[in-house]
Amino acid sequence: MDATSEVYSGSRKLHEEETAEIPETAHQISTDSWFQVGFVLTTGINSAYVLGYSGNVMIPLGWIGGVIGLIIATAISLYANALIAKLHEYGGVRHIRYRDLAGFIYGKKAYSLTWGLQYVNLFMINTGFIILAGQALKAAYVLFKDDHALKLPHFIAISGVVCAVFAIGIPHLSALRIWLGFSTVFSLIYIVIAFVLSLQDGLQAPARSYDIPGTKISRIFTTIGAAASLVFAFNTGMLPEIQATVRKPVVENMMKALYFQFTAGVVPLYAVCFVGYWAYGNKTSSYLLNNVNGPIWVKAMANIAAFLQTVIALHVCLFLFFLPTPDFLLSENLISCSYCCL
């Protein structure tokens, strides 16, 4: 059996030592180290979305609510992800998709419901990534030429095209290996720049207000929005799909990746979130790089890094649905491109 037929065969046992049945999939199964998977997860939570948590989470909740909320969200997310990870091999089958696990435990209706909810979840996340990439690209553009000739929709369209081109060149999740290194570098660039410039502004700025703005009614809605952001911050939306790529022993290695994600992985998120709110108070923007002061070239580099990292982070989410694929679509590039269009 050649490599292509092995990847796209039906339910099978991948290796002789494999004891659990594996459903049909376009995944590369059991190929990645826990460290690579840990970087995939960490890349997801430290995407350019972290530049918005100071404004979207901390302002509506304040210091006490924001800090406690982030800690609770981290703990609950780790617990929930650990439960899912430990159910990966259950009933003699490796459940490589959320819908597989839901269907195995709760039946056909749960399978269909989970599949539909995943599509909605990933569609919203991917749409948000493209908008965020466009916002970062526009922020870099206006640093040099604020003539309003190009508006946000133009940059969003450019971002969509770039994401599609990138998807064509990356056929499956495991092929992101070297790009995870680039993603980490890009993340460090905008996180370090946002942190340092915010810290500098905070040390030089006059007293600022940390009062929660708005009327009682508006605060209710902003609090709900902040809670939604907390839930989203650590939501991979595709844990079983990522876990399917982990080498044996699957559960043990996935737990190592999760512990990496929720220890070292959350430090940059916390740092940017808290220092941004400390530096600008309730005037913090929903995109922190719009607040910072510093050399234009430094801010431009941060925005370009945020744009490029968003393209890579979005691509991780594109591999959620590894469907049984007709013969005429077995070209890996076509599959990757079709996922990009979801």
C-alpha positions in Angstrom: 0.0 0.0 0.0 1.5 3.3 -1.0 1.5 6.4 1.2 -1.5 8.1 -0.5 -3.7 5.0 -0.3 -2.7 4.6 3.4 -3.6 8.1 4.3 -7.0 8.0 2.6 -8.0 4.4 3.4 -11.0 3.7 5.5 -11.0 2.7 9.2 -7.6 1.1 9.8 -4.8 0.3 12.1 -1.9 2.6 11.2 1.0 0.6 12.6 1.4 -2.9 13.8 1.6 -1.6 17.4 -1.6 0.4 17.0 -4.3 -1.2 19.1 -7.1 1.2 18.5 -9.1 1.5 15.3 -8.7 4.8 13.5 -11.6 6.3 11.4 -11.1 7.4 7.8 -9.2 10.7 7.7 -6.8 12.9 5.7 -4.7 13.4 8.8 -1.2 12.3 9.1 -1.6 10.1 12.2 0.9 9.7 15.1 3.7 11.6 13.4 4.3 14.7 15.6 6.1 15.1 18.9 4.4 16.5 22.0 6.6 19.6 21.8 5.5 20.4 18.2 1.9 20.0 19.3 2.5 22.2 22.3 3.7 24.9 20.0 0.6 24.5 17.8 -1.6 25.0 20.9 0.6 27.9 22.2 0.6 29.6 18.8 -3.2 29.5 18.9 -3.7 31.2 22.2 -0.9 33.8 21.6 -2.2 34.9 18.2 -2.8 38.5 17.5 -6.1 38.2 19.4 -4.0 38.8 22.6 -3.6 42.4 21.6 -7.3 42.9 22.2 -7.7 41.4 25.7 -6.6 44.5 27.5 -9.5 46.4 26.0 -12.1 43.6 25.5 -11.6 41.8 28.9 -10.0 44.1 31.4 -12.0 47.3 30.7 -15.4 45.7 31.2 -14.3 43.6 34.3 -11.7 45.8 35.9 -8.6 44.6 37.8 -10.3 42.2 40.2 -12.8 40.7 37.7 -10.3 40.6 34.9 -7.5 38.9 36.8 -9.8 36.4 38.5 -11.6 35.8 35.3 -8.5 35.0 33.4 -7.2 32.6 36.1 -10.5 30.8 36.3 -10.8 30.5 32.5 -7.3 29.1 32.4 -8.0 26.5 35.0 -11.3 25.4 33.6 -9.9 25.2 30.0 -7.0 23.1 31.2 -9.4 20.7 33.0 -11.8 20.5 30.1 -9.0 19.9 27.6 -7.4 17.3 29.8 -10.8 15.4 30.0 -11.1 15.4 26.2 -7.5 14.3 25.8 -8.0 11.3 28.1 -11.0 10.2 26.1 -9.0 10.1 22.8 -8.7 6.3 22.9 -12.0 5.1 24.2 -13.9 1.9 23.4 -11.1 0.5 21.2 -11.3 3.5 18.8 -9.2 6.6 18.5 -11.6 9.5 18.3 -9.8 11.9 16.0 -12.6 14.5 15.7 -14.9 16.0 18.3 -17.9 14.8 16.3 -16.6 11.2 16.4 -16.3 11.3 20.2 -19.7 12.9 20.6 -21.3 10.4 18.3 -19.7 7.4 19.9 -20.9 8.4 23.4 -24.2 10.1 22.7 -25.3 8.8 19.3 -26.0 10.0 15.8 -27.9 13.3 16.8 -24.9 14.4 19.0 -22.6 13.6 16.1 -24.5 15.9 13.7 -25.1 18.6 16.3 -21.3 18.7 17.2 -20.4 18.8 13.5 -22.7 21.7 12.9 -21.5 23.6 16.0 -17.9 23.1 15.0 -18.5 24.6 11.6 -20.1 27.6 13.2 -17.3 27.9 15.7 -14.5 27.6 13.2 -16.2 29.8 10.6 -16.4 32.6 13.2 -12.9 32.1 14.4 -11.5 32.1 10.9 -13.5 35.1 9.9 -12.2 36.9 13.0 -8.6 35.9 12.0 -9.0 37.4 8.5 -10.5 40.6 9.9 -7.7 40.8 12.5 -5.1 40.3 9.8 -6.7 43.1 7.8 -6.7 45.4 10.8 -3.0 44.7 11.5 -2.2 45.4 7.8 -4.1 48.6 7.8 -2.4 49.7 11.1 0.9 49.3 9.4 -0.2 51.1 6.3 -1.5 54.2 8.1 1.8 54.6 9.9 3.3 55.7 6.6 0.4 56.9 4.4 -2.9 57.9 6.1 -4.6 59.1 3.0 -7.7 56.9 3.4 -7.3 55.6 -0.2 -7.3 52.1 1.1 -9.9 51.2 3.8 -10.3 48.3 6.1 -12.3 46.1 3.7 -9.5 46.4 1.2 -7.0 45.0 3.7 -9.4 42.3 4.8 -9.7 41.2 1.1 -5.9 41.2 0.8 -5.6 39.1 3.9 -8.1 36.6 2.6 -6.1 36.2 -0.6 -2.8 35.7 1.3 -4.5 33.1 3.6 -5.7 31.2 0.5 -2.3 31.2 -1.2 -0.7 30.0 2.1 -3.2 27.2 2.4 -2.5 25.9 -1.1 1.2 25.4 0.0 0.5 23.6 3.3 -1.3 20.3 2.6 -1.8 19.1 6.2 -1.3 20.0 9.9 2.0 18.2 10.3 3.4 20.1 7.4 3.4 23.3 9.5 6.6 22.2 11.2 9.0 25.1 10.1 6.1 27.6 10.0 5.5 27.0 13.7 9.0 28.4 14.2 8.2 31.4 12.1 4.9 31.8 14.0 6.7 31.8 17.3 9.1 34.5 16.1 6.3 36.6 14.8 4.4 36.2 18.1 7.4 37.2 20.1 8.0 40.3 17.9 4.5 41.9 18.5 4.2 40.7 22.1 7.6 42.0 23.1 7.1 45.3 21.3 3.5 45.8 22.7 4.8 44.9 26.2 7.9 47.2 26.1 6.1 50.2 24.5 3.1 49.9 26.8 5.4 49.6 29.8 7.3 52.7 28.6 4.1 54.6 28.1 2.8 53.5 31.5 5.8 54.7 33.3 5.6 58.1 31.7 1.9 58.6 31.6 -0.1 60.6 34.2 -2.6 58.9 36.5 -5.3 57.1 34.5 -8.7 55.8 35.4 -9.5 52.1 35.9 -13.2 52.7 36.5 -15.5 50.5 34.5 -17.2 52.8 32.0 -20.8 52.8 30.9 -24.2 52.7 32.4 -25.6 49.8 34.4 -27.3 48.3 31.3 -24.3 48.7 29.0 -22.1 47.2 31.7 -24.2 44.0 31.6 -23.6 43.6 27.9 -19.9 44.4 28.0 -19.5 41.9 30.9 -21.1 39.2 28.8 -18.8 40.1 25.9 -15.8 40.0 28.2 -16.9 36.5 29.5 -17.2 35.3 25.9 -13.7 36.6 25.2 -12.4 34.6 28.2 -14.0 31.4 26.9 -12.6 32.0 23.5 -9.1 32.9 24.7 -8.2 29.2 25.4 -10.6 27.5 23.0 -8.8 25.4 20.5 -12.0 24.1 18.9 -10.1 21.1 17.5 -8.3 19.3 20.3 -9.0 15.7 19.2 -8.0 16.7 15.6 -4.6 18.0 16.9 -4.2 15.0 19.2 -4.6 12.6 16.3 -1.2 13.8 15.0 0.7 13.1 18.3 3.0 10.1 18.5 2.4 7.2 20.8 1.7 7.1 23.8 -0.9 9.6 22.6 -2.6 10.5 25.9 0.6 11.0 27.8 2.2 13.1 25.1 -0.9 15.2 24.7 -1.0 15.9 28.4 2.6 17.2 28.1 1.6 19.5 25.3 -1.4 20.8 27.4 0.8 21.4 30.4 3.2 23.3 28.2 0.3 25.4 26.7 -1.2 26.3 30.1 2.1 27.2 31.8 4.7 28.7 29.6 2.2 29.3 26.8 -0.1 31.6 28.8 2.7 33.8 30.2 2.8 36.1 27.1 -1.0 36.4 27.0 -1.1 37.5 30.7 1.8 39.9 30.3 0.4 41.8 27.3 -3.1 41.8 28.7 -2.2 43.2 32.1 0.5 45.7 31.1 -1.7 47.1 28.4 -4.5 47.8 30.8 -2.1 49.1 33.4 -0.6 51.5 30.9 -3.8 53.0 29.4 -6.6 52.2 31.9 -10.1 52.4 30.5 -8.8 54.1 27.4 -7.2 51.0 26.2 -7.9 50.2 22.6 -9.4 46.8 21.4 -6.1 46.6 19.4 -3.3 47.5 21.7 -0.8 48.5 19.0 -3.1 51.5 18.3 -2.3 52.8 21.8 1.4 52.5 22.0 3.9 55.3 21.2 7.3 54.7 19.8 9.4 54.7 16.6 7.3 54.2 13.5 9.4 51.4 12.2 9.1 49.5 15.4 5.3 49.8 15.4 5.2 48.8 11.7 7.3 45.7 12.4 4.9 44.7 15.2 1.9 45.1 12.9 3.4 43.2 10.1 4.4 40.4 12.5 0.9 40.3 13.8 -0.4 40.0 10.2 1.9 37.2 9.3 1.3 35.3 12.5 -2.4 35.6 12.0 -2.1 33.9 8.6 -0.3 30.9 10.2 -2.6 30.7 13.2 -5.7 30.8 11.0 -4.3 27.9 8.9 -4.2 25.7 12.0 -7.9 26.1 12.4 -8.5 25.2 8.7 -7.6 21.6 9.3 -10.5 21.0 11.7 -12.6 19.0 9.2 -10.7 16.0 7.8 -13.6 14.5 5.9 -13.8 11.3 3.9 -12.7 12.6 0.5 -13.8 11.5 -3.0 -11.1 10.2 -5.3 -11.1 13.2 -7.5 -10.2 15.4 -4.5 -7.3 13.4 -3.2 -4.8 16.0 -4.2 -3.5 17.3 -0.9 -3.3 20.9 -2.3 -6.9 20.8 -3.4 -8.0 19.6 0.0 -6.1 22.3 1.8 -7.5 24.9 -0.6 -11.1 23.6 0.0 -10.7 23.9 3.7 -9.6 27.5 3.3 -12.9 28.3 1.6 -14.9 27.2 4.7 
